[in-house]
Amino acid sequence: MPTITRTDELALFCDSAKSAPYVTVDTEFLRERTYWSRLCLIQLALPPASTAKTPGGEAVLVDPLAEGLSLEPLYDLFRHPGTVKVFHAARQDLEIFFHDAGLFPQPLFDTQIAAMVCGFGEQVGYETLVRKIARANLDKSSRFTDWSRRPLSDAQKAYALADVTHLRVIYEFLVESLRTNNRESWLAEEVAVLEDPETYINRPEDAWLKIRTRTSSPRFLAILRELARFRETYAQERDIPRSRVFKDDAMIEVASTKPLTEADLARSRLLLREARKGEIANGILSAVKTGIETRDLPQPRDEEPGKPGNAALSDLLRVLLKAKADAAGVAPKLIASAADLDSLASGERDLPVLRGWRAEVFGQDALRLAGGEIALSARNGTVRVVPVA
């Protein structure tokens, strides 16, 4: 099983790949001990029986941990407009390349999104598509191995290559399905989100918005915001997991107890021992002080999406969504989330479900239902839209 470890080998493969219509791509990485993902392996495959003359054949492994290897030839291929870069569930892969090189592979095709558009269900897994489309089975025994250790075993290499070789069959099937159903533009809208840098930027000042808490006191939220800001900054700068600084439950405890001294921190039940002294302790106390003193208080957030009095309309929208999704052969969650439906029922209109292909499939009728222009009727087990006179 060929493994590329030198820049000149990678350049030869990537230069030849530019004459191919597409290249399938996957990565293996570790993130358990770092904030940023550590890239450990890259898999690449060209179309079967490709005319491109590549060292090592149609499918290769690239070892980014090899001494002296530069990934610039790969990034040059990612910039090449004539070769489609095919991934499955690309978000984490793209985050790595965006963080490392500030670029996104283009043009980009995500088979997970395409499969959802083509009616294969919500967040369909690669193994499912291999079984249903490629008519093959995967050996997943190497899935959770340590990809940073060298040398890689033959089992690891075989597993890694399977992630891009079967992907070729899946890609070609989905491309034809999208073309037949005239849904290429639907996929393009979804891929645009993946190619938006905002998707991958974690701003410390917004980190508190991801913390689940039942307390809505503005002062509590102000302290929580400052603690989350400190943790995010500290973790990013030192490339360590957030949980190594302090965990969410400890953050909520601190925001509630408002410690002012290290002695106060020592009484915490949930803070790690390392967080009760030194830089982390100083950062916590400073964040608490800032949160107590600030006049910029966050507004309480609704724990449950939607507003009182709209539960019935939300339920009707769910029925309509299921009917429309079934009729279109699209995964319902790709069209709208439960939060989208509740927000729509509450009167919000600046929502993705009311734009682009989603509006055509569901959003326009959702607005008509909310406005009393249509009703829902059941006949022979099928939900139908009925105009209201």
Backbone hydrogen bonds in HBPLUS format (Angstrom, degrees):
<---DONOR---> <-ACCEPTOR-->    atom                        ^
c    i                          cat <-CA-CA->   ^        H-A-AA   ^      H-
h    n   atom  resd res      DA  || num        DHA   H-A  angle D-A-AA Bond
n    s   type  num  typ     dist DA aas  dist angle  dist       angle   num
A0061-LEU N   A0002-PRO O   3.20 MM  59  6.35 154.1  2.27 143.1 150.9     1
A0004-ILE N   A0061-LEU O   2.66 MM  57  6.02 168.8  1.67 161.8 160.9     2
A0063-ASP N   A0004-ILE O   2.97 MM  59  6.10 174.6  1.98 169.5 167.7     3
A0010-LEU N   A0006-ARG O   3.09 MM   4  6.42 159.6  2.13 151.5 157.4     4
A0011-ALA N   A0007-THR O   2.86 MM   4  6.07 154.1  1.93 149.4 156.9     5
A0012-LEU N   A0008-ASP O   3.07 MM   4  6.25 153.9  2.14 141.7 147.6     6
A0013-PHE N   A0009-GLU O   3.11 MM   4  6.40 165.5  2.13 151.4 154.6     7
A0014-CYS N   A0010-LEU O   2.92 MM   4  6.08 171.2  1.92 154.3 157.1     8
A0015-ASP N   A0011-ALA O   2.85 MM   4  5.87 157.1  1.90 147.1 153.6     9
A0016-SER N   A0012-LEU O   3.09 MM   4  6.20 158.8  2.14 144.5 150.1    10
A0017-ALA N   A0013-PHE O   2.84 MM   4  6.04 146.8  1.95 146.0 156.7    11
A0018-LYS N   A0015-ASP O   3.35 MM   3  5.47 145.6  2.48  96.7 105.8    12
A0019-SER N   A0016-SER O   3.12 MM   3  5.88 166.7  2.14 119.3 123.4    13
A0020-ALA N   A0017-ALA O   2.96 MM   3  5.23 161.8  1.99 111.2 117.1    14
A0084-VAL N   A0021-PRO O   3.00 MM  63  6.29 168.5  2.01 138.0 134.2    15
A0023-VAL N   A0084-VAL O   2.88 MM  61  6.29 151.6  1.96 171.2 173.1    16
A0086-VAL N   A0023-VAL O   2.93 MM  63  6.08 172.1  1.94 153.2 155.5    17
A0024-THR N   A0045-ALA O   2.83 MM  21  5.14 160.4  1.87 155.3 157.3    18
A0045-ALA N   A0024-THR O   3.04 MM  21  5.14 144.2  2.17 139.3 144.2    19
A0025-VAL N   A0086-VAL O   2.77 MM  61  5.86 158.7  1.81 175.9 169.3    20
A0026-ASP N   A0043-GLN O   3.10 MM  17  5.14 145.5  2.22 140.3 142.9    21
A0043-GLN N   A0026-ASP O   2.88 MM  17  5.14 170.6  1.89 145.0 146.4    22
A0028-GLU N   A0041-LEU O   2.93 MM  13  5.01 152.3  2.01 137.9 139.4    23
A0040-CYS N   A0028-GLU O   2.88 MM  12  5.58 158.8  1.93 152.3 154.4    24
A0041-LEU N   A0028-GLU O   3.12 MM  13  5.01 139.1  2.30 147.1 141.8    25
A0030-LEU N   A0038-ARG O   3.05 MM   8  5.20 151.6  2.13 136.0 144.0    26
A0038-ARG N   A0030-LEU O   2.79 MM   8  5.20 174.7  1.79 161.1 162.8    27
A0042-ILE N   A0062-VAL O   2.98 MM  20  4.94 153.9  2.04 147.0 151.7    28
A0062-VAL N   A0042-ILE O   2.69 MM  20  4.94 156.1  1.75 156.5 160.1    29
A0044-LEU N   A0060-VAL O   3.03 MM  16  5.47 167.7  2.04 160.7 162.2    30
A0060-VAL N   A0044-LEU O   2.84 MM  16  5.47 157.0  1.90 155.9 163.7    31
A0046-LEU N   A0058-GLU O   2.79 MM  12  5.14 152.4  1.86 141.2 150.6    32
A0050-SER N   A0047-PRO O   3.08 MM   3  5.27 117.2  2.49 147.6 138.3    33
A0057-GLY N   A0054-THR O   3.34 MM   3  5.60 168.4  2.35 124.0 124.1    34
A0066-ALA N   A0063-ASP O   3.11 MM   3  5.56 166.5  2.13 114.7 118.7    35
A0069-LEU N   A0066-ALA O   3.24 MM   3  5.71 167.7  2.25 131.1 132.4    36
A0074-LEU N   A0071-LEU O   3.00 MM   3  5.31 121.5  2.36 106.3 120.8    37
A0075-TYR N   A0071-LEU O   3.00 MM   4  6.36 157.5  2.05 153.7 160.9    38
A0076-ASP N   A0072-GLU O   2.83 MM   4  6.04 146.0  1.94 150.1 159.7    39
A0077-LEU N   A0073-PRO O   3.06 MM   4  6.35 148.7  2.16 139.4 147.0    40
A0078-PHE N   A0074-LEU O   2.88 MM   4  6.24 150.3  1.97 146.4 155.5    41
A0079-ARG N   A0075-TYR O   3.09 MM   4  6.35 133.5  2.31 136.0 147.0    42
A0079-ARG N   A0076-ASP O   3.19 MM   3  5.14 131.2  2.44  92.4 105.1    43
A0080-HIS N   A0077-LEU O   3.01 MM   3  5.03 144.3  2.14 101.0 111.9    44
A0106-GLN N   A0078-PHE O   2.95 MM  28  5.85 177.8  1.95 153.7 153.0    45
A0085-LYS N   A0107-PRO O   2.85 MM  22  6.08 176.9  1.85 160.4 161.5    46
A0109-PHE N   A0085-LYS O   2.95 MM  24  6.14 147.0  2.06 159.8 155.2    47
A0087-PHE N   A0109-PHE O   2.90 MM  22  6.24 165.6  1.92 169.6 174.5    48
A0111-THR N   A0087-PHE O   2.85 MM  24  6.30 163.8  1.87 159.7 160.0    49
A0093-ASP N   A0090-ALA O   3.02 MM   3  5.25 112.5  2.49 106.8 123.7    50
A0094-LEU N   A0090-ALA O   2.82 MM   4  5.91 167.5  1.83 170.9 175.3    51
A0095-GLU N   A0091-ARG O   2.95 MM   4  6.17 150.4  2.04 146.9 155.4    52
A0096-ILE N   A0092-GLN O   3.25 MM   4  6.49 151.6  2.33 142.0 147.6    53
A0097-PHE N   A0093-ASP O   3.19 MM   4  6.60 164.0  2.21 153.0 156.0    54
A0098-PHE N   A0094-LEU O   2.77 MM   4  5.90 157.6  1.82 153.6 160.5    55
A0099-HIS N   A0095-GLU O   2.93 MM   4  5.99 160.1  1.97 143.8 149.4    56
A0100-ASP N   A0096-ILE O   2.87 MM   4  6.02 160.0  1.91 151.8 157.9    57
A0101-ALA N   A0097-PHE O   2.80 MM   4  5.57 159.8  1.84 141.2 147.7    58
A0102-GLY N   A0098-PHE O   2.76 MM   4  4.23 135.1  1.96 113.5 122.7    59
A0114-ALA N   A0110-ASP O   2.99 MM   4  6.22 166.7  2.01 153.2 157.6    60
A0115-ALA N   A0111-THR O   2.86 MM   4  5.83 152.2  1.94 137.7 144.8    61
A0116-MET N   A0112-GLN O   3.11 MM   4  6.38 150.2  2.20 142.5 149.9    62
A0117-VAL N   A0113-ILE O   2.97 MM   4  6.29 156.4  2.03 153.0 159.6    63
A0118-CYS N   A0114-ALA O   2.92 MM   4  6.14 137.9  2.10 140.1 152.3    64
A0120-PHE N   A0115-ALA O   2.87 MM   5  5.26 163.9  1.89 149.5 148.8    65
A0119-GLY N   A0116-MET O   3.25 MM   3  5.24 165.9  2.27 104.1 106.5    66
A0331-ALA N   A0116-MET O   3.37 MM 215  5.48 159.9  2.41 138.1 143.8    67
A0129-LEU N   A0125-GLY O   3.23 MM   4  6.62 157.7  2.28 149.0 154.6    68
A0130-VAL N   A0126-TYR O   2.88 MM   4  6.16 156.5  1.93 156.5 163.7    69
A0131-ARG N   A0127-GLU O   3.05 MM   4  6.25 156.3  2.11 143.6 149.6    70
A0132-LYS N   A0128-THR O   2.88 MM   4  6.09 162.4  1.91 152.5 157.5    71
A0133-ILE N   A0129-LEU O   2.78 MM   4  5.47 160.8  1.82 144.4 150.3    72
A0134-ALA N   A0130-VAL O   3.10 MM   4  4.79 118.2  2.49 106.8 123.3    73
A0136-ALA N   A0130-VAL O   3.19 MM   6  5.75 164.1  2.21 127.9 132.4    74
A0143-ARG N   A0140-LYS O   3.12 MM   3  5.30 166.9  2.14 116.8 118.6    75
A0145-THR N   A0142-SER O   3.35 MM   3  5.43 162.7  2.38 115.5 113.3    76
A0149-ARG N   A0146-ASP O   3.42 MM   3  5.96 162.9  2.45 111.7 116.1    77
A0157-LYS N   A0153-SER O   3.03 MM   4  6.35 162.2  2.06 151.9 156.6    78
A0158-ALA N   A0154-ASP O   2.90 MM   4  6.07 159.6  1.94 148.7 154.2    79
A0159-TYR N   A0155-ALA O   2.98 MM   4  6.12 160.4  2.02 146.8 152.2    80
A0160-ALA N   A0156-GLN O   2.89 MM   4  6.09 163.1  1.92 151.1 155.9    81
A0161-LEU N   A0157-LYS O   2.93 MM   4  6.12 163.4  1.96 152.3 156.1    82
A0162-ALA N   A0158-ALA O   3.06 MM   4  6.18 150.5  2.15 143.3 151.2    83
A0163-ASP N   A0160-ALA O   3.17 MM   3  5.42 141.2  2.33 101.2 111.7    84
A0164-VAL N   A0161-LEU O   3.02 MM   3  5.57 161.8  2.05 114.5 120.4    85
A0165-THR N   A0161-LEU O   2.97 MM   4  6.17 152.7  2.04 156.4 165.2    86
A0168-ARG N   A0165-THR O   3.30 MM   3  5.69 151.0  2.39 104.9 111.9    87
A0170-ILE N   A0166-HIS O   3.25 MM   4  6.60 164.4  2.28 152.5 157.0    88
A0171-TYR N   A0167-LEU O   2.86 MM   4  5.96 162.0  1.89 147.1 151.9    89
A0172-GLU N   A0168-ARG O   3.07 MM   4  6.28 170.2  2.08 152.2 154.1    90
A0173-PHE N   A0169-VAL O   3.06 MM   4  6.22 156.5  2.11 147.3 153.8    91
A0174-LEU N   A0170-ILE O   2.95 MM   4  6.16 166.4  1.97 155.2 158.8    92
A0175-VAL N   A0171-TYR O   2.87 MM   4  6.01 160.0  1.91 157.7 163.2    93
A0176-GLU N   A0172-GLU O   3.31 MM   4  6.38 161.5  2.34 139.1 143.3    94
A0177-SER N   A0173-PHE O   2.99 MM   4  6.26 152.8  2.06 145.3 153.8    95
A0178-LEU N   A0174-LEU O   2.83 MM   4  6.01 163.6  1.85 154.5 157.8    96
A0179-ARG N   A0175-VAL O   3.00 MM   4  6.18 156.0  2.06 144.1 151.1    97
A0180-THR N   A0176-GLU O   2.86 MM   4  6.03 159.4  1.91 148.6 154.2    98
A0181-ASN N   A0177-SER O   3.04 MM   4  6.19 155.9  2.09 147.2 153.0    99
A0182-ASN N   A0178-LEU O   2.90 MM   4  5.78 103.5  2.50 133.7 150.5   100
A0183-ARG N   A0178-LEU O   2.86 MM   5  4.95 167.7  1.87 143.7 147.8   101
A0182-ASN N   A0179-ARG O   3.21 MM   3  4.95 155.5  2.27  96.3 103.4   102
A0186-TRP N   A0183-ARG O   3.06 MM   3  5.17 128.0  2.34  98.7 112.3   103
A0187-LEU N   A0183-ARG O   3.31 MM   4  6.75 159.1  2.36 154.7 157.9   104
A0188-ALA N   A0184-GLU O   3.02 MM   4  6.31 156.3  2.08 146.7 153.8   105
A0189-GLU N   A0185-SER O   3.12 MM   4  6.34 150.8  2.21 144.4 149.7   106
A0190-GLU N   A0186-TRP O   3.36 MM   4  6.72 154.5  2.43 145.3 151.3   107
A0190-GLU N   A0187-LEU O   3.08 MM   3  5.21 116.7  2.49  99.1 114.1   108
A0191-VAL N   A0187-LEU O   2.90 MM   4  6.14 161.3  1.93 159.5 165.3   109
A0192-ALA N   A0188-ALA O   3.04 MM   4  6.15 145.7  2.16 142.2 150.6   110
A0193-VAL N   A0190-GLU O   3.14 MM   3  5.50 136.1  2.35 103.7 114.3   111
A0194-LEU N   A0191-VAL O   2.95 MM   3  5.03 114.2  2.40  97.9 114.1   112
A0195-GLU N   A0191-VAL O   3.01 MM   4  6.33 138.4  2.19 147.5 159.8   113
A0196-ASP N   A0193-VAL O   3.20 MM   3  5.21 164.5  2.22 106.0 109.4   114
A0199-THR N   A0196-ASP O   2.91 MM   3  5.68 158.3  1.95 126.3 132.1   115
A0200-TYR N   A0197-PRO O   2.95 MM   3  5.60 155.7  2.01 119.4 126.0   116
A0206-ASP N   A0203-ARG O   2.93 MM   3  5.48 152.5  2.00 117.3 125.9   117
A0207-ALA N   A0204-PRO O   3.20 MM   3  5.15 160.0  2.24 103.4 109.5   118
A0209-LEU N   A0206-ASP O   3.09 MM   3  5.78 153.3  2.17 119.3 126.2   119
A0210-LYS N   A0207-ALA O   3.14 MM   3  5.87 165.6  2.16 120.5 124.7   120
A0211-ILE N   A0208-TRP O   3.10 MM   3  5.37 166.1  2.12 112.1 116.3   121
A0221-LEU N   A0217-SER O   2.92 MM   4  6.20 161.9  1.95 158.4 163.9   122
A0222-ALA N   A0218-PRO O   2.89 MM   4  6.10 143.3  2.03 141.0 151.2   123
A0223-ILE N   A0219-ARG O   3.08 MM   4  6.41 158.4  2.12 152.7 156.9   124
A0224-LEU N   A0220-PHE O   2.89 MM   4  6.15 161.1  1.93 150.6 156.8   125
A0225-ARG N   A0221-LEU O   2.80 MM   4  5.94 154.2  1.87 143.8 150.5   126
A0226-GLU N   A0222-ALA O   3.15 MM   4  6.44 157.5  2.20 144.5 149.3   127
A0227-LEU N   A0223-ILE O   2.93 MM   4  6.20 157.7  1.98 153.6 160.2   128
A0228-ALA N   A0224-LEU O   2.90 MM   4  6.06 163.9  1.92 153.7 157.9   129
A0229-ARG N   A0225-ARG O   2.91 MM   4  6.05 150.6  2.00 143.2 151.9   130
A0230-PHE N   A0226-GLU O   2.97 MM   4  6.16 163.0  2.00 145.9 149.9   131
A0231-ARG N   A0227-LEU O   2.95 MM   4  6.19 167.4  1.96 151.6 155.2   132
A0232-GLU N   A0228-ALA O   2.97 MM   4  6.05 165.4  1.99 148.3 152.2   133
A0233-THR N   A0229-ARG O   3.07 MM   4  6.21 167.8  2.08 151.9 155.3   134
A0234-TYR N   A0230-PHE O   2.91 MM   4  6.01 168.5  1.92 156.4 160.1   135
A0235-ALA N   A0231-ARG O   2.89 MM   4  5.99 164.6  1.92 151.4 155.6   136
A0236-GLN N   A0232-GLU O   2.95 MM   4  6.06 161.7  1.98 148.9 154.2   137
A0237-GLU N   A0233-THR O   2.97 MM   4  6.08 170.9  1.98 154.6 157.3   138
A0238-ARG N   A0234-TYR O   3.19 MM   4  6.25 146.2  2.31 142.0 150.2   139
A0239-ASP N   A0235-ALA O   2.81 MM   4  5.52 111.0  2.29 137.3 152.4   140
A0240-ILE N   A0235-ALA O   3.10 MM   5  5.03 155.9  2.16 134.2 141.7   141
A0239-ASP N   A0236-GLN O   3.31 MM   3  5.00 151.7  2.40  94.8 103.0   142
A0244-ARG N   A0241-PRO O   3.00 MM   3  5.41 149.8  2.09 109.3 118.3   143
A0245-VAL N   A0242-ARG O   2.90 MM   3  5.44 151.5  1.98 115.4 124.1   144
A0246-PHE N   A0242-ARG O   3.28 MM   4  6.56 150.6  2.37 164.3 163.2   145
A0251-MET N   A0247-LYS O   2.99 MM   4  6.31 151.7  2.07 150.4 159.2   146
A0252-ILE N   A0248-ASP O   2.97 MM   4  6.29 157.9  2.02 154.7 159.6   147
A0253-GLU N   A0249-ASP O   3.03 MM   4  6.22 153.6  2.10 139.4 146.8   148
A0254-VAL N   A0250-ALA O   2.92 MM   4  6.15 162.7  1.95 151.2 155.2   149
A0255-ALA N   A0251-MET O   2.91 MM   4  6.14 159.5  1.95 149.1 155.0   150
A0256-SER N   A0252-ILE O   3.06 MM   4  6.22 136.8  2.26 138.3 149.2   151
A0256-SER N   A0253-GLU O   3.10 MM   3  5.14 128.6  2.38  94.7 108.5   152
A0257-THR N   A0253-GLU O   2.89 MM   4  6.18 159.4  1.94 155.7 161.1   153
A0258-LYS N   A0254-VAL O   2.84 MM   4  5.63 148.4  1.94 150.6 155.9   154
A0264-ASP N   A0261-THR O   3.01 MM   3  5.13 122.3  2.35  96.2 110.5   155
A0265-LEU N   A0261-THR O   3.07 MM   4  6.52 152.8  2.14 144.8 152.5   156
A0266-ALA N   A0262-GLU O   2.93 MM   4  6.18 146.4  2.05 145.4 154.1   157
A0267-ARG N   A0264-ASP O   3.09 MM   3  5.52 151.5  2.18 107.9 116.3   158
A0268-SER N   A0265-LEU O   2.93 MM   3  5.39 165.3  1.95 117.8 122.0   159
A0275-ALA N   A0272-LEU O   2.96 MM   3  5.30 142.2  2.11 106.6 117.9   160
A0276-ARG N   A0273-ARG O   3.19 MM   3  5.54 166.9  2.21 112.4 116.0   161
A0282-ASN N   A0278-GLY O   2.97 MM   4  6.22 163.5  2.00 156.5 161.7   162
A0283-GLY N   A0279-GLU O   2.88 MM   4  6.08 154.6  1.95 147.1 154.4   163
A0284-ILE N   A0280-ILE O   2.86 MM   4  6.12 155.1  1.92 152.9 159.5   164
A0285-LEU N   A0281-ALA O   2.96 MM   4  6.19 170.2  1.97 156.5 158.3   165
A0286-SER N   A0282-ASN O   2.96 MM   4  6.07 156.0  2.01 145.2 152.2   166
A0287-ALA N   A0283-GLY O   2.94 MM   4  6.04 154.0  2.00 142.2 149.5   167
A0288-VAL N   A0284-ILE O   2.90 MM   4  6.17 160.5  1.94 154.4 159.5   168
A0289-LYS N   A0285-LEU O   3.00 MM   4  6.15 161.7  2.03 144.6 149.7   169
A0290-THR N   A0286-SER O   2.95 MM   4  6.17 161.0  1.99 148.2 153.3   170
A0291-GLY N   A0287-ALA O   2.90 MM   4  6.10 162.5  1.93 150.5 155.5   171
A0292-ILE N   A0288-VAL O   2.92 MM   4  6.15 147.6  2.03 148.8 157.4   172
A0293-GLU N   A0289-LYS O   3.04 MM   4  6.21 153.5  2.11 148.6 155.2   173
A0294-THR N   A0290-THR O   2.91 MM   4  5.85 141.0  2.07 152.8 161.1   174
A0310-ASN N   A0307-LYS O   3.35 MM   3  6.13 145.6  2.47 146.6 146.2   175
A0314-SER N   A0310-ASN O   2.92 MM   4  6.15 159.2  1.97 155.2 161.6   176
A0315-ASP N   A0311-ALA O   2.98 MM   4  6.25 153.3  2.06 146.9 153.6   177
A0316-LEU N   A0312-ALA O   3.04 MM   4  6.38 153.5  2.11 146.0 153.2   178
A0317-LEU N   A0313-LEU O   2.89 MM   4  6.16 156.2  1.94 152.0 158.5   179
A0318-ARG N   A0314-SER O   2.99 MM   4  6.28 145.0  2.12 143.8 153.2   180
A0319-VAL N   A0315-ASP O   3.14 MM   4  6.49 152.9  2.22 146.1 152.5   181
A0320-LEU N   A0316-LEU O   2.96 MM   4  6.27 162.5  1.99 151.6 156.4   182
A0321-LEU N   A0317-LEU O   2.81 MM   4  5.97 158.5  1.86 146.7 153.0   183
A0322-LYS N   A0318-ARG O   3.00 MM   4  6.21 164.1  2.02 148.1 151.6   184
A0323-ALA N   A0319-VAL O   3.04 MM   4  6.29 161.4  2.08 150.5 155.5   185
A0324-LYS N   A0320-LEU O   2.87 MM   4  6.07 166.1  1.89 156.8 160.6   186
A0325-ALA N   A0321-LEU O   2.79 MM   4  5.88 163.1  1.82 155.1 160.2   187
A0326-ASP N   A0322-LYS O   2.98 MM   4  6.05 160.6  2.02 145.0 150.3   188
A0327-ALA N   A0323-ALA O   3.02 MM   4  6.19 157.7  2.07 144.5 150.9   189
A0328-ALA N   A0324-LYS O   2.96 MM   4  6.14 149.5  2.05 145.2 153.2   190
A0329-GLY N   A0325-ALA O   2.79 MM   4  5.77 123.3  2.11 140.1 155.2   191
A0330-VAL N   A0325-ALA O   3.03 MM   5  5.07 162.9  2.06 140.8 145.5   192
A0334-LEU N   A0331-ALA O   2.99 MM   3  5.45 144.3  2.12 112.5 123.2   193
A0335-ILE N   A0332-PRO O   2.94 MM   3  5.31 136.2  2.13 106.7 118.7   194
A0336-ALA N   A0332-PRO O   3.05 MM   4  6.41 165.5  2.07 159.9 162.0   195
A0340-ASP N   A0337-SER O   3.10 MM   3  5.05 118.7  2.50  92.6 107.5   196
A0341-LEU N   A0337-SER O   3.12 MM   4  6.50 157.0  2.18 150.1 155.2   197
A0342-ASP N   A0338-ALA O   3.02 MM   4  6.31 159.9  2.06 150.1 155.4   198
A0343-SER N   A0339-ALA O   2.89 MM   4  6.03 156.6  1.94 147.1 153.9   199
A0344-LEU N   A0340-ASP O   2.86 MM   4  6.04 155.6  1.92 147.9 155.0   200
A0345-ALA N   A0341-LEU O   2.90 MM   4  6.13 155.4  1.96 146.2 152.9   201
A0346-SER N   A0342-ASP O   2.99 MM   4  6.16 129.1  2.26 134.8 148.1   202
A0346-SER N   A0343-SER O   3.09 MM   3  4.95 130.4  2.35  90.8 104.7   203
A0348-GLU N   A0343-SER O   3.02 MM   5  5.48 151.3  2.11 158.7 150.5   204
A0347-GLY N   A0344-LEU O   3.15 MM   3  5.32 162.3  2.18 105.6 110.8   205
A0354-LEU N   A0351-LEU O   3.04 MM   3  5.65 163.0  2.07 118.6 124.1   206
A0355-ARG N   A0352-PRO O   3.01 MM   3  5.33 155.4  2.07 121.6 120.5   207
A0359-ALA N   A0355-ARG O   3.38 MM   4  5.02 149.4  2.48 107.4 111.6   208
A0359-ALA N   A0356-GLY O   3.15 MM   3  5.62 128.8  2.43 107.4 118.7   209
A0361-VAL N   A0357-TRP O   3.00 MM   4  6.26 161.2  2.04 154.2 158.5   210
A0362-PHE N   A0358-ARG O   2.81 MM   4  5.75 164.2  1.84 150.9 156.0   211
A0363-GLY N   A0358-ARG O   2.94 MM   5  5.95 166.8  1.96 132.5 135.8   212
A0364-GLN N   A0359-ALA O   2.90 MM   5  5.24 166.3  1.92 138.3 135.0   213
A0366-ALA N   A0362-PHE O   2.88 MM   4  6.02 147.8  1.99 152.9 162.9   214
A0367-LEU N   A0363-GLY O   2.99 MM   4  6.26 154.2  2.06 150.2 154.7   215
A0368-ARG N   A0364-GLN O   3.13 MM   4  6.44 153.4  2.21 140.4 148.0   216
A0369-LEU N   A0365-ASP O   2.82 MM   4  6.05 151.3  1.90 146.3 154.0   217
A0370-ALA N   A0366-ALA O   2.92 MM   4  6.16 160.2  1.96 147.9 153.3   218
A0371-GLY N   A0367-LEU O   2.86 MM   4  6.02 138.6  2.03 140.5 152.1   219
A0373-GLU N   A0368-ARG O   2.82 MM   5  5.01 148.9  1.92 159.7 157.1   220
A0372-GLY N   A0369-LEU O   3.20 MM   3  5.24 163.8  2.23 104.2 108.7   221
A0388-VAL N   A0373-GLU O   2.93 MM  15  5.35 160.5  1.97 143.1 137.1   222
A0375-ALA N   A0386-VAL O   2.73 MM  11  5.07 152.2  1.81 144.4 154.2   223
A0386-VAL N   A0375-ALA O   2.78 MM  11  5.07 167.9  1.79 149.9 150.2   224
A0377-SER N   A0384-ARG O   2.86 MM   7  5.10 158.3  1.90 145.9 151.3   225
A0384-ARG N   A0377-SER O   2.59 MM   7  5.10 162.9  1.62 159.5 165.3   226
A0379-ARG N   A0382-THR O   2.90 MM   3  5.30 160.2  1.94 146.9 151.9   227
A0382-THR N   A0379-ARG O   3.00 MM   3  5.30 157.6  2.05 111.0 118.3   228
